[in-house]
Amino acid sequence: MKKSTLLVLLFPIILFSQEYQSKFYALFKSKDSDKKEMEDLLSQWKTNSKNDIDYYIAAFNYYYTQSKQETLSLSSDAPAEEKESLQIKDSLNNVVGYLSSRETINDSLYKLSQKTIDEAIVLFPKRLDLRFGKIHTLGDLGDYETFSKNIIETIDYSIKINHSWLWAENKVLEDSENFFIDAIQRYSNTLYQNKSDENLKKVAGKMYNTFPNDIYVISTYGITFLLENKNKEALELYLKAEKINPEDPIVLNNIALIYERLENKKNAILYYNKLYDVGDEKTKAFAANKIKSLTE
């Protein structure tokens, strides 16, 4: 049985249902446990500890990690450089194929993991770690449509509870608003890196409507307009961000870039000079080269 060295959600073991928890984590990490043993334990745990959040966390992690399975595949084409493979050669030492592993998903186990975490979220709606755990798995599988949908639902609920979240052990999450913004920014970056531009626009727009004066939220929303070559709309957002923090290098760089796109050399040079004044050595060199190219 394939094991994962890390849980999708990292939760501390607490005293409640400690016996079940201890047995679960021992089996989860053991190379000798079998599927039936784990599932019997989870079944007993659920029956004897009604609505125990730690059961749902354990079951979710178990079903999700079990849904990810590795299979071997033989191909005549060389795999991507970053993927390990074994060359298959004929009697003349010619490469005739490549043997590599690939990850597949067991749909029934994956659906069970999602059903489990959904039940937990209904029972414990203010536990942000549960929602983020589910969102993580959706991003891990590349289901960016559902990934984004769940992010937006989480933003909506955050508004409803005035961003007052709980975390592990039902502890109040300190500085929850900034923590929440930082986390959604990371999820937005996942969408950006995977070129899921339409979903990025939905998430970034929702965040902007919720936190219209946060410089990082403004900047991310501005990127969505840059991706669409809507330079004037992006410029309006970044000029707003500059008023909040006139020394943010990302904001200044993007304003300079937009003016460059708009063929407004005067303002482009102005903002590259501002960028030079606040940047580190690498940024200063970049800004200097830009100013030089615009003034030649």
N, C-alpha and C positions, 0 to 999 in steps of 0.2 A: 504494500500500500504506500503510495507516494505521500510524503510528509512535507510540510512547509516549516522552515526554521523560524519564521516570524508569523504572528497572527496579523490579520488584516487590521483588526482593532487592538490596540494595546491597552488592556484593562488590568488593574491590580486585583489580586485575589483578596477578598474580604471575608470576614467571619461568617456571614450569612451563607447557608448551604455549603459550608467549607468542605465537608466530606465529599460531596459531589464534585465540587470544583477541583479539589486536590486530585481525585481519581481521573477527572477529565484531562487536566493538563499533564498528568503523568502519562496517560495513554497517548495523548496527542503527540507528545515528544518521543514516545517509545517507538523503536523500530520493530518491536515484536507484537504490538497490538494488532487486532484484526478488525475488519469493518463491523462484524456482528457485535463484538464486544463494545465498541464505541456507541453503536446505535442503541444497544440495550441500555447502556448507561444513560444516554440522553433521554430515552423513553422513560426510565425510572425517575430521572431528575424532573422532567416535566410533570409527571403524574404526582409526585410527592411534594413538589415545591411550586404551587400554583402562582403564576405571574411573577416568577423570579427573573429579574432582568439579567442576572448572570447566566441563567440557562440560555436565554435568547442569544446573548453574546457568544457563548460557547458553541451553540448549535449553528449559528450563522457562520462563524469561522470554520467550523468543521465541514459543513456542507459546501461552502465556497471553495475551500482548498481541495476538497475531494472532487469537485466538478472540473478542476483543471488537471488534465491528463496529458502525458507525453506519448507520442507515437512516433515510430520510425517510418521514414518515407525514402523511396529510391527515385532519383531523378537523373535524367540525362544532361540536365543543365546545371551549371555551377550555381550554388546558392550565393546570396549576398555575402560580401567580404566579412561582415561582422558575425556571420553565423558559422558555427563550427560544423565540419562535415568530414566524412571519410571517403577518400577516393577509391573507386572500384576499378581495378585494372585487369586487362586481358593477359593472355600468355605472352604477348609481345610488349608488355608493359605500357600499353596505351590506356589512357583513362577512358572508361566506357560509361561511367556513372558516378553518382554521389549519394552517399547514405547520410541522412541527417535526421535530427529529431525536430518535431514541431508540436506545439501545444494545441490541444483541442479541448472543447468544452462539452461536458456531459450535461445536456439540456435539462434533464429531470432534476439532477442535483443542484444545478445552478438556480432553477426556478424555486426549488425548496429553500435554498439559502435566501433568496429574495423574499419569499413568503414569510420566512422566519423573522427577518429584520423588519419587514413591514408590520407584522404583528407587534413587535417590540415598540416601534415608533408610535403606533396607535395607543398602546398602553402607557408609554412614557414619552409623550410628545415634546417635552422640553429638554430631553437629553440630546444635546447637539452631537455627541460622539456617535450615537446610533445613526443619525442622518449622514454624517460625514463618512461613516463606515460604508454605508450603502453607496454613496456617491463615488467613493474610492473604487469600489468593485466595478461600477459602470464605466468609469474612466479606464480602468485596467483592461477591460474587455474591448474598449474602443467603441462603445455604444454611446456616441456623443449626443445623439438626439435625446435619449432617456436621461443621460448624464445631465444635460442642460435643463431638462424639464424638472428634475429633482432639485437642482440648485435653485431654480426659480421658486419652486414650492417652499423650499427652506427659507428663502428670502422673505416670501409672503408671511410665513409663520413667524419669522423674526420680527417683522413689523408688528404683527398681532400681539406679541409678548414684550414689545418695546426692547428687543434685543437682550432680554434677561434670560440667559441660558444656564442649564445645568451641564455638568460634565461627569466623569467617573465618580462612583460612590454618591451620586446625587448631590455633589458639591456645587455651590454657586460658582459659575465661571467668572473669574476676576477679569476686569477690563474687557468684558464680553463683546462690546461693539467693535473695538479695534481688532480683537482676535478674530471675530467673524469676517471683517473686511479683509484682513490679511489672508485668511483661508480661501475666500472666494476669489481673491486676486490670483492665488496659486492655481485654482481651478480654471480661471480665465486664461492663464498662461498655457495650461494644458490644451485648451481649445485653440489658442493661437499657434502653438507649436505643431499641432496636427491639422492646421489649415481648415478648421471647422468654423469658417468666418461667419456664416449665418447664425450659428448657435452662439458664437462669441458676441455678436451684436445684440442678441436677445438678453443674454446674461448681463453684459456691460450696460445696456440700456436700463435694465431693471435696477441694477446697482446705482446707476446715476440718479434715477428717480428717487431712490431710497436715501442715498448719501450724496446729495448734490454739491456739497462743499468739501468733500474729501479729495485731496490732490491726486492720490493714486487712482481713485475711482474715475475722476475726470480724465486723467491721462489714458487709462485703459479704454474708456469710451471714445476718446479722441482717435485712438489707433483704428477703431472700426471704420471711422470716416476716411482715414488715410488709406486703408485697404481698398476703399471704394473710390479713391481719388476725388473725394468730396472735400477739397482743400479748404474752402471757405468755412464750412461747418466745423471742420477740425480746428481751424485757426481760432474760431470763436471760443471753443472749449479750452484750448491751450493758453489763450490770453487770460481767461478766467483763472486758470491754474497758476499762471504767473503772478497774479495779484495775491494769491494765497501764499505762495512761496516764490519770490522773485529770484532765488538763487538755486532753484532745482535744475541740475544740468540736463536731465531728460526733457523737461518742459522747454527749456531754452533751445536745446538742439532741435526739437520738433518744430518749434516756431520758426527757427532759421530755415529748416528744411522746407516748410510750407511756403515761406516767402520765396525761397529758391524755385520751388515748383511754379509759383505764380509769376516768376520772372521779375520779382521786385528785389533787385540787387541791393538797393540802399538798405532796406530793412533786413534782408538776409545777412548782410555784412554787420549791421548793428547787433543782431542777435548772436552771430558767431563771435563777435567781440565780447558780448556779455558771457557767452559760454566759456570763452578763454579766461575771463576774469575769475570764474568760480570753479573751473575744472582742475583735475589732477594733471600730472605731466602728460599722460597719454591723451587726455581730452584737449589740453592746450595745443599739443602738436596737431591733432585733428582739426581743431578750429583754425589754427594758423594756416594750414594747407587750404582750407576752404576759403578763407579770406583772400589768400594769395590768388587762388584760381578765379575768384569773382572780381578781382581788381586788375587782372592782366588784360 
